[in-house]
C-alpha cells in the first residue's frame, strides 16, 4: 500500500459541517487528483493539481475546495455547500512530465453524512 | 468534455471462459486509455493501459484493443479465474492536458468456479 495514503478511512459528519480529507504521497509525483465514487458508479473528478500552488476544477467541484501548499499533500475540504456528500473519496497521484502515465490511487476515505 | 460509456454493467462467466468488456469515448483528442480493477472496498489498481499510437497490447491473460476511428476500446480476459472477480473500469484522457481521467460506469465481473 505504500506511496499514497489517505486519512481517515471512515468519516462521519453532521449536516452543516465542513470536513477535510487528507491525502499524502511520498512518490515525488507532481500531479495529484481527487475523485468521488458513488455506489455502483464510476469515478468522477473533483479537483486536480499539476504542480504546487496550482489546482483546477474537475467535473464536480461545486461544494469542495482544495489546497496544494506542498508537493506531498493535497487535502480536500467538503463544505456544507455540498448537497450530497456521502460517498467514497479517492485521491490519486501521477509522475511528472516524462514520467509514468499511471495514476496511483490511495486507499480511499468513506464519508457518511448523518 | 469527454464521455465514456462502458458495457456490460454486469458480466458472469464460467471459470476458464473469456470475458470481454467494451468502452466507447467521444473526444477524438483522447490518447490514453487505462483499465482499472477494483475489488470491493479497495482502491482501483491499473491492470493495463494503451496509448492511441498502438492498436493492441497484451499482458499474459489480459489484452486491450483500440479502434481510434470508431472511438472504442475493449478489455479481453482469457482463461478467467475466480480471483478475476471484481469491478473493472475503463477510462480515457489526454496526456498532454493534465491526464484527467474520465471513467466509464464500471463492469462487475463474476467468475463462477
Interface residues (C-beta under 8 A of the other chain):
Chain A: X31 X33 X40 X41 X42 X43 X44 X45 X48 X50 X56 X58 X59 X90 X94 X101 X102 X103 X104 X105 X106 X107 X108
Chain B: X1 X4 X6 X32 X34 X42 X43 X44 X45 X46 X49 X51 X89 X95 X98 X99 X100 X101 X102 X103 X104 X105 X106
